[in-house]
């Protein structure tokens, strides 16, 4: 089975679990490449931020995803830090 199809199946299963667990909405989970593009940073830097815990991420099998909420929190914290500097 193609890895992208498998990942789509896993993501769909996770969305369903969120709904069953009482979640009222599902959020997008971004790939490293997408986060890199959104933040204007290289993929290596994004992976460093995830490894350090500054950017929260989750493992889905061997893939890493950044929940939309975690990306917003990171952006908010970066803005706060910039303002207080």
Jmol script that loads the backbone (N, CA, C; Angstrom):
load data "model"
ATOM      1  N   UNK A   1       0.846  -1.174   0.000  1.00  0.00           N
ATOM      2  CA  UNK A   1       0.000   0.000   0.000  1.00  0.00           C
ATOM      3  C   UNK A   1       0.896   1.244   0.000  1.00  0.00           C
ATOM      4  N   UNK A   2       0.552   2.220  -0.797  1.00  0.00           N
ATOM      5  CA  UNK A   2       1.289   3.472  -0.888  1.00  0.00           C
ATOM      6  C   UNK A   2       1.262   4.180   0.465  1.00  0.00           C
ATOM      7  N   UNK A   3       2.424   4.718   0.890  1.00  0.00           N
ATOM      8  CA  UNK A   3       2.537   5.365   2.203  1.00  0.00           C
ATOM      9  C   UNK A   3       1.589   6.545   2.344  1.00  0.00           C
ATOM     10  N   UNK A   4       1.388   7.311   1.283  1.00  0.00           N
ATOM     11  CA  UNK A   4       0.490   8.472   1.395  1.00  0.00           C
ATOM     12  C   UNK A   4      -0.952   8.025   1.627  1.00  0.00           C
ATOM     13  N   UNK A   5      -1.354   6.934   0.999  1.00  0.00           N
ATOM     14  CA  UNK A   5      -2.704   6.406   1.218  1.00  0.00           C
ATOM     15  C   UNK A   5      -2.834   5.908   2.651  1.00  0.00           C
ATOM     16  N   UNK A   6      -1.774   5.251   3.140  1.00  0.00           N
ATOM     17  CA  UNK A   6      -1.801   4.745   4.517  1.00  0.00           C
ATOM     18  C   UNK A   6      -1.897   5.902   5.514  1.00  0.00           C
ATOM     19  N   UNK A   7      -1.131   6.963   5.280  1.00  0.00           N
ATOM     20  CA  UNK A   7      -1.182   8.121   6.169  1.00  0.00           C
ATOM     21  C   UNK A   7      -2.553   8.778   6.154  1.00  0.00           C
ATOM     22  N   UNK A   8      -3.165   8.862   4.981  1.00  0.00           N
ATOM     23  CA  UNK A   8      -4.512   9.422   4.888  1.00  0.00           C
ATOM     24  C   UNK A   8      -5.498   8.586   5.696  1.00  0.00           C
ATOM     25  N   UNK A   9      -5.348   7.260   5.639  1.00  0.00           N
ATOM     26  CA  UNK A   9      -6.223   6.373   6.395  1.00  0.00           C
ATOM     27  C   UNK A   9      -6.023   6.571   7.893  1.00  0.00           C
ATOM     28  N   UNK A  10      -4.767   6.736   8.317  1.00  0.00           N
ATOM     29  CA  UNK A  10      -4.470   6.945   9.734  1.00  0.00           C
ATOM     30  C   UNK A  10      -5.045   8.278  10.196  1.00  0.00           C
ATOM     31  N   UNK A  11      -4.839   9.324   9.396  1.00  0.00           N
ATOM     32  CA  UNK A  11      -5.369  10.640   9.752  1.00  0.00           C
ATOM     33  C   UNK A  11      -6.889  10.609   9.856  1.00  0.00           C
ATOM     34  N   UNK A  12      -7.538   9.923   8.943  1.00  0.00           N
ATOM     35  CA  UNK A  12      -8.999   9.810   8.991  1.00  0.00           C
ATOM     36  C   UNK A  12      -9.439   9.076  10.250  1.00  0.00           C
ATOM     37  N   UNK A  13      -8.720   8.021  10.611  1.00  0.00           N
ATOM     38  CA  UNK A  13      -9.041   7.281  11.833  1.00  0.00           C
ATOM     39  C   UNK A  13      -8.881   8.163  13.056  1.00  0.00           C
ATOM     40  N   UNK A  14      -7.827   8.961  13.084  1.00  0.00           N
ATOM     41  CA  UNK A  14      -7.615   9.871  14.210  1.00  0.00           C
ATOM     42  C   UNK A  14      -8.715  10.914  14.290  1.00  0.00           C
ATOM     43  N   UNK A  15      -9.141  11.441  13.155  1.00  0.00           N
ATOM     44  CA  UNK A  15     -10.251  12.401  13.151  1.00  0.00           C
ATOM     45  C   UNK A  15     -11.512  11.772  13.753  1.00  0.00           C
ATOM     46  N   UNK A  16     -11.798  10.537  13.357  1.00  0.00           N
ATOM     47  CA  UNK A  16     -12.971   9.834  13.879  1.00  0.00           C
ATOM     48  C   UNK A  16     -12.849   9.622  15.382  1.00  0.00           C
ATOM     49  N   UNK A  17     -11.638   9.293  15.857  1.00  0.00           N
ATOM     50  CA  UNK A  17     -11.429   9.115  17.289  1.00  0.00           C
ATOM     51  C   UNK A  17     -11.693  10.404  18.045  1.00  0.00           C
ATOM     52  N   UNK A  18     -11.277  11.517  17.497  1.00  0.00           N
ATOM     53  CA  UNK A  18     -11.514  12.801  18.144  1.00  0.00           C
ATOM     54  C   UNK A  18     -13.013  13.064  18.278  1.00  0.00           C
ATOM     55  N   UNK A  19     -13.747  12.741  17.232  1.00  0.00           N
ATOM     56  CA  UNK A  19     -15.192  12.957  17.257  1.00  0.00           C
ATOM     57  C   UNK A  19     -15.840  12.029  18.285  1.00  0.00           C
ATOM     58  N   UNK A  20     -15.447  10.757  18.294  1.00  0.00           N
ATOM     59  CA  UNK A  20     -16.005   9.794  19.242  1.00  0.00           C
ATOM     60  C   UNK A  20     -15.659  10.199  20.676  1.00  0.00           C
ATOM     61  N   UNK A  21     -14.453  10.768  20.878  1.00  0.00           N
ATOM     62  CA  UNK A  21     -14.001  11.152  22.221  1.00  0.00           C
ATOM     63  C   UNK A  21     -14.669  12.432  22.702  1.00  0.00           C
ATOM     64  N   UNK A  22     -15.548  12.990  21.900  1.00  0.00           N
ATOM     65  CA  UNK A  22     -16.272  14.171  22.340  1.00  0.00           C
ATOM     66  C   UNK A  22     -15.756  15.462  21.750  1.00  0.00           C
ATOM     67  N   UNK A  23     -14.774  15.386  20.877  1.00  0.00           N
ATOM     68  CA  UNK A  23     -14.285  16.592  20.233  1.00  0.00           C
ATOM     69  C   UNK A  23     -15.361  17.154  19.323  1.00  0.00           C
ATOM     70  N   UNK A  24     -15.566  18.454  19.370  1.00  0.00           N
ATOM     71  CA  UNK A  24     -16.604  19.052  18.548  1.00  0.00           C
ATOM     72  C   UNK A  24     -16.087  19.442  17.178  1.00  0.00           C
ATOM     73  N   UNK A  25     -14.775  19.545  17.055  1.00  0.00           N
ATOM     74  CA  UNK A  25     -14.226  19.850  15.735  1.00  0.00           C
ATOM     75  C   UNK A  25     -12.881  19.170  15.592  1.00  0.00           C
ATOM     76  N   UNK A  26     -12.516  18.929  14.393  1.00  0.00           N
ATOM     77  CA  UNK A  26     -11.196  18.363  14.146  1.00  0.00           C
ATOM     78  C   UNK A  26     -10.314  19.471  13.608  1.00  0.00           C
ATOM     79  N   UNK A  27      -9.047  19.367  13.916  1.00  0.00           N
ATOM     80  CA  UNK A  27      -8.115  20.363  13.429  1.00  0.00           C
ATOM     81  C   UNK A  27      -7.163  19.731  12.438  1.00  0.00           C
ATOM     82  N   UNK A  28      -6.625  20.549  11.597  1.00  0.00           N
ATOM     83  CA  UNK A  28      -5.671  20.070  10.603  1.00  0.00           C
ATOM     84  C   UNK A  28      -4.353  19.759  11.283  1.00  0.00           C
ATOM     85  N   UNK A  29      -3.702  18.731  10.821  1.00  0.00           N
ATOM     86  CA  UNK A  29      -2.365  18.393  11.276  1.00  0.00           C
ATOM     87  C   UNK A  29      -1.430  18.621  10.096  1.00  0.00           C
ATOM     88  N   UNK A  30      -0.421  19.453  10.291  1.00  0.00           N
ATOM     89  CA  UNK A  30       0.474  19.839   9.215  1.00  0.00           C
ATOM     90  C   UNK A  30       1.717  18.960   9.147  1.00  0.00           C
ATOM     91  N   UNK A  31       2.168  18.691   7.935  1.00  0.00           N
ATOM     92  CA  UNK A  31       3.435  18.007   7.709  1.00  0.00           C
ATOM     93  C   UNK A  31       4.571  18.995   7.926  1.00  0.00           C
ATOM     94  N   UNK A  32       5.772  18.488   8.157  1.00  0.00           N
ATOM     95  CA  UNK A  32       6.950  19.333   8.361  1.00  0.00           C
ATOM     96  C   UNK A  32       7.109  20.302   7.197  1.00  0.00           C
ATOM     97  N   UNK A  33       6.917  19.815   5.982  1.00  0.00           N
ATOM     98  CA  UNK A  33       7.065  20.662   4.800  1.00  0.00           C
ATOM     99  C   UNK A  33       6.087  21.826   4.824  1.00  0.00           C
ATOM    100  N   UNK A  34       4.860  21.554   5.257  1.00  0.00           N
ATOM    101  CA  UNK A  34       3.841  22.602   5.317  1.00  0.00           C
ATOM    102  C   UNK A  34       4.179  23.637   6.388  1.00  0.00           C
ATOM    103  N   UNK A  35       4.624  23.165   7.554  1.00  0.00           N
ATOM    104  CA  UNK A  35       5.004  24.079   8.633  1.00  0.00           C
ATOM    105  C   UNK A  35       6.173  24.943   8.186  1.00  0.00           C
ATOM    106  N   UNK A  36       7.110  24.339   7.502  1.00  0.00           N
ATOM    107  CA  UNK A  36       8.269  25.067   6.986  1.00  0.00           C
ATOM    108  C   UNK A  36       7.829  26.206   6.078  1.00  0.00           C
ATOM    109  N   UNK A  37       6.907  25.926   5.208  1.00  0.00           N
ATOM    110  CA  UNK A  37       6.393  26.937   4.277  1.00  0.00           C
ATOM    111  C   UNK A  37       5.608  28.024   5.015  1.00  0.00           C
ATOM    112  N   UNK A  38       4.780  27.631   5.966  1.00  0.00           N
ATOM    113  CA  UNK A  38       3.961  28.593   6.707  1.00  0.00           C
ATOM    114  C   UNK A  38       4.832  29.547   7.506  1.00  0.00           C
ATOM    115  N   UNK A  39       5.857  29.002   8.181  1.00  0.00           N
ATOM    116  CA  UNK A  39       6.709  29.820   9.042  1.00  0.00           C
ATOM    117  C   UNK A  39       7.850  30.507   8.292  1.00  0.00           C
ATOM    118  N   UNK A  40       8.105  30.063   7.070  1.00  0.00           N
ATOM    119  CA  UNK A  40       9.217  30.633   6.318  1.00  0.00           C
ATOM    120  C   UNK A  40      10.564  30.184   6.865  1.00  0.00           C
ATOM    121  N   UNK A  41      10.588  28.980   7.414  1.00  0.00           N
ATOM    122  CA  UNK A  41      11.812  28.399   7.963  1.00  0.00           C
ATOM    123  C   UNK A  41      12.161  27.139   7.190  1.00  0.00           C
ATOM    124  N   UNK A  42      13.403  26.728   7.277  1.00  0.00           N
ATOM    125  CA  UNK A  42      13.812  25.482   6.645  1.00  0.00           C
ATOM    126  C   UNK A  42      13.259  24.278   7.397  1.00  0.00           C
ATOM    127  N   UNK A  43      13.164  23.169   6.709  1.00  0.00           N
ATOM    128  CA  UNK A  43      12.640  21.951   7.336  1.00  0.00           C
ATOM    129  C   UNK A  43      13.509  21.496   8.499  1.00  0.00           C
ATOM    130  N   UNK A  44      14.827  21.673   8.382  1.00  0.00           N
ATOM    131  CA  UNK A  44      15.736  21.291   9.465  1.00  0.00           C
ATOM    132  C   UNK A  44      15.433  22.092  10.721  1.00  0.00           C
ATOM    133  N   UNK A  45      15.219  23.392  10.571  1.00  0.00           N
ATOM    134  CA  UNK A  45      14.901  24.243  11.715  1.00  0.00           C
ATOM    135  C   UNK A  45      13.570  23.829  12.338  1.00  0.00           C
ATOM    136  N   UNK A  46      12.578  23.515  11.521  1.00  0.00           N
ATOM    137  CA  UNK A  46      11.282  23.074  12.032  1.00  0.00           C
ATOM    138  C   UNK A  46      11.464  21.791  12.842  1.00  0.00           C
ATOM    139  N   UNK A  47      12.257  20.861  12.342  1.00  0.00           N
ATOM    140  CA  UNK A  47      12.499  19.611  13.070  1.00  0.00           C
ATOM    141  C   UNK A  47      13.228  19.886  14.387  1.00  0.00           C
ATOM    142  N   UNK A  48      14.158  20.840  14.397  1.00  0.00           N
ATOM    143  CA  UNK A  48      14.847  21.217  15.630  1.00  0.00           C
ATOM    144  C   UNK A  48      13.858  21.765  16.650  1.00  0.00           C
ATOM    145  N   UNK A  49      12.948  22.629  16.202  1.00  0.00           N
ATOM    146  CA  UNK A  49      11.937  23.198  17.092  1.00  0.00           C
ATOM    147  C   UNK A  49      11.034  22.109  17.665  1.00  0.00           C
ATOM    148  N   UNK A  50      10.699  21.121  16.838  1.00  0.00           N
ATOM    149  CA  UNK A  50       9.862  20.017  17.301  1.00  0.00           C
ATOM    150  C   UNK A  50      10.633  19.152  18.302  1.00  0.00           C
ATOM    151  N   UNK A  51      11.886  18.874  18.016  1.00  0.00           N
ATOM    152  CA  UNK A  51      12.699  18.037  18.905  1.00  0.00           C
ATOM    153  C   UNK A  51      12.922  18.702  20.261  1.00  0.00           C
ATOM    154  N   UNK A  52      13.083  20.018  20.245  1.00  0.00           N
ATOM    155  CA  UNK A  52      13.326  20.751  21.492  1.00  0.00           C
ATOM    156  C   UNK A  52      12.056  20.934  22.315  1.00  0.00           C
ATOM    157  N   UNK A  53      10.895  20.693  21.697  1.00  0.00           N
ATOM    158  CA  UNK A  53       9.632  20.869  22.395  1.00  0.00           C
ATOM    159  C   UNK A  53       9.045  22.266  22.261  1.00  0.00           C
ATOM    160  N   UNK A  54       9.768  23.172  21.608  1.00  0.00           N
ATOM    161  CA  UNK A  54       9.239  24.530  21.423  1.00  0.00           C
ATOM    162  C   UNK A  54       8.038  24.527  20.491  1.00  0.00           C
ATOM    163  N   UNK A  55       8.017  23.581  19.553  1.00  0.00           N
ATOM    164  CA  UNK A  55       6.891  23.406  18.639  1.00  0.00           C
ATOM    165  C   UNK A  55       6.352  22.001  18.869  1.00  0.00           C
ATOM    166  N   UNK A  56       5.182  21.937  19.468  1.00  0.00           N
ATOM    167  CA  UNK A  56       4.586  20.639  19.813  1.00  0.00           C
ATOM    168  C   UNK A  56       4.224  19.866  18.547  1.00  0.00           C
ATOM    169  N   UNK A  57       4.511  18.581  18.586  1.00  0.00           N
ATOM    170  CA  UNK A  57       4.170  17.723  17.450  1.00  0.00           C
ATOM    171  C   UNK A  57       3.774  16.358  17.977  1.00  0.00           C
ATOM    172  N   UNK A  58       3.168  15.575  17.108  1.00  0.00           N
ATOM    173  CA  UNK A  58       2.748  14.223  17.470  1.00  0.00           C
ATOM    174  C   UNK A  58       3.293  13.249  16.435  1.00  0.00           C
ATOM    175  N   UNK A  59       3.501  12.013  16.893  1.00  0.00           N
ATOM    176  CA  UNK A  59       3.936  10.949  15.995  1.00  0.00           C
ATOM    177  C   UNK A  59       2.715  10.194  15.495  1.00  0.00           C
ATOM    178  N   UNK A  60       2.684   9.939  14.216  1.00  0.00           N
ATOM    179  CA  UNK A  60       1.680   9.070  13.610  1.00  0.00           C
ATOM    180  C   UNK A  60       2.476   8.033  12.842  1.00  0.00           C
ATOM    181  N   UNK A  61       2.599   6.844  13.444  1.00  0.00           N
ATOM    182  CA  UNK A  61       3.528   5.830  12.953  1.00  0.00           C
ATOM    183  C   UNK A  61       4.913   6.458  12.887  1.00  0.00           C
ATOM    184  N   UNK A  62       5.533   6.488  11.720  1.00  0.00           N
ATOM    185  CA  UNK A  62       6.879   7.051  11.613  1.00  0.00           C
ATOM    186  C   UNK A  62       6.850   8.524  11.191  1.00  0.00           C
ATOM    187  N   UNK A  63       5.673   9.071  10.980  1.00  0.00           N
ATOM    188  CA  UNK A  63       5.547  10.466  10.546  1.00  0.00           C
ATOM    189  C   UNK A  63       5.341  11.373  11.757  1.00  0.00           C
ATOM    190  N   UNK A  64       5.704  12.636  11.585  1.00  0.00           N
ATOM    191  CA  UNK A  64       5.436  13.645  12.611  1.00  0.00           C
ATOM    192  C   UNK A  64       4.482  14.665  12.026  1.00  0.00           C
ATOM    193  N   UNK A  65       3.545  15.090  12.852  1.00  0.00           N
ATOM    194  CA  UNK A  65       2.582  16.096  12.437  1.00  0.00           C
ATOM    195  C   UNK A  65       2.508  17.175  13.515  1.00  0.00           C
ATOM    196  N   UNK A  66       2.220  18.401  13.062  1.00  0.00           N
ATOM    197  CA  UNK A  66       2.059  19.523  13.980  1.00  0.00           C
ATOM    198  C   UNK A  66       0.580  19.905  13.969  1.00  0.00           C
ATOM    199  N   UNK A  67      -0.102  19.725  15.098  1.00  0.00           N
ATOM    200  CA  UNK A  67      -1.509  20.117  15.144  1.00  0.00           C
ATOM    201  C   UNK A  67      -1.654  21.623  14.920  1.00  0.00           C
ATOM    202  N   UNK A  68      -2.747  21.996  14.284  1.00  0.00           N
ATOM    203  CA  UNK A  68      -3.020  23.406  13.988  1.00  0.00           C
ATOM    204  C   UNK A  68      -2.926  24.265  15.250  1.00  0.00           C
ATOM    205  N   UNK A  69      -3.468  23.767  16.353  1.00  0.00           N
ATOM    206  CA  UNK A  69      -3.440  24.514  17.613  1.00  0.00           C
ATOM    207  C   UNK A  69      -1.996  24.740  18.072  1.00  0.00           C
ATOM    208  N   UNK A  70      -1.152  23.737  17.936  1.00  0.00           N
ATOM    209  CA  UNK A  70       0.244  23.865  18.350  1.00  0.00           C
ATOM    210  C   UNK A  70       0.970  24.904  17.495  1.00  0.00           C
ATOM    211  N   UNK A  71       0.650  24.946  16.213  1.00  0.00           N
ATOM    212  CA  UNK A  71       1.266  25.931  15.326  1.00  0.00           C
ATOM    213  C   UNK A  71       0.835  27.343  15.726  1.00  0.00           C
ATOM    214  N   UNK A  72      -0.449  27.520  16.026  1.00  0.00           N
ATOM    215  CA  UNK A  72      -0.931  28.839  16.477  1.00  0.00           C
ATOM    216  C   UNK A  72      -0.269  29.244  17.790  1.00  0.00           C
ATOM    217  N   UNK A  73      -0.142  28.290  18.724  1.00  0.00           N
ATOM    218  CA  UNK A  73       0.503  28.585  20.005  1.00  0.00           C
ATOM    219  C   UNK A  73       1.955  29.011  19.795  1.00  0.00           C
ATOM    220  N   UNK A  74       2.655  28.327  18.908  1.00  0.00           N
ATOM    221  CA  UNK A  74       4.051  28.671  18.620  1.00  0.00           C
ATOM    222  C   UNK A  74       4.136  30.087  18.032  1.00  0.00           C
ATOM    223  N   UNK A  75       3.259  30.380  17.085  1.00  0.00           N
ATOM    224  CA  UNK A  75       3.263  31.705  16.462  1.00  0.00           C
ATOM    225  C   UNK A  75       2.938  32.787  17.494  1.00  0.00           C
ATOM    226  N   UNK A  76       1.976  32.535  18.368  1.00  0.00           N
ATOM    227  CA  UNK A  76       1.617  33.501  19.408  1.00  0.00           C
ATOM    228  C   UNK A  76       2.785  33.743  20.350  1.00  0.00           C
ATOM    229  N   UNK A  77       3.453  32.676  20.752  1.00  0.00           N
ATOM    230  CA  UNK A  77       4.603  32.800  21.659  1.00  0.00           C
ATOM    231  C   UNK A  77       5.738  33.574  20.981  1.00  0.00           C
ATOM    232  N   UNK A  78       5.971  33.312  19.701  1.00  0.00           N
ATOM    233  CA  UNK A  78       7.021  34.028  18.971  1.00  0.00           C
ATOM    234  C   UNK A  78       6.705  35.509  18.913  1.00  0.00           C
ATOM    235  N   UNK A  79       5.440  35.851  18.698  1.00  0.00           N
ATOM    236  CA  UNK A  79       5.038  37.258  18.664  1.00  0.00           C
ATOM    237  C   UNK A  79       5.202  37.914  20.035  1.00  0.00           C
ATOM    238  N   UNK A  80       4.816  37.209  21.107  1.00  0.00           N
ATOM    239  CA  UNK A  80       4.983  37.744  22.460  1.00  0.00           C
ATOM    240  C   UNK A  80       6.454  37.998  22.768  1.00  0.00           C
ATOM    241  N   UNK A  81       7.293  37.046  22.398  1.00  0.00           N
ATOM    242  CA  UNK A  81       8.730  37.180  22.648  1.00  0.00           C
ATOM    243  C   UNK A  81       9.301  38.364  21.884  1.00  0.00           C
ATOM    244  N   UNK A  82       8.841  38.559  20.661  1.00  0.00           N
ATOM    245  CA  UNK A  82       9.320  39.658  19.833  1.00  0.00           C
ATOM    246  C   UNK A  82       8.929  40.990  20.438  1.00  0.00           C
ATOM    247  N   UNK A  83       7.712  41.084  20.950  1.00  0.00           N
ATOM    248  CA  UNK A  83       7.227  42.339  21.544  1.00  0.00           C
ATOM    249  C   UNK A  83       7.951  42.685  22.851  1.00  0.00           C
ATOM    250  N   UNK A  84       8.298  41.644  23.628  1.00  0.00           N
ATOM    251  CA  UNK A  84       8.933  41.908  24.912  1.00  0.00           C
ATOM    252  C   UNK A  84      10.445  42.104  24.784  1.00  0.00           C
ATOM    253  N   UNK A  85      10.984  41.875  23.612  1.00  0.00           N
ATOM    254  CA  UNK A  85      12.446  42.016  23.423  1.00  0.00           C
ATOM    255  C   UNK A  85      12.839  43.478  23.209  1.00  0.00           C
TER     256      UNK A  85
END
end "model"
wireframe off; spacefill off
backbone 0.3
color backbone group
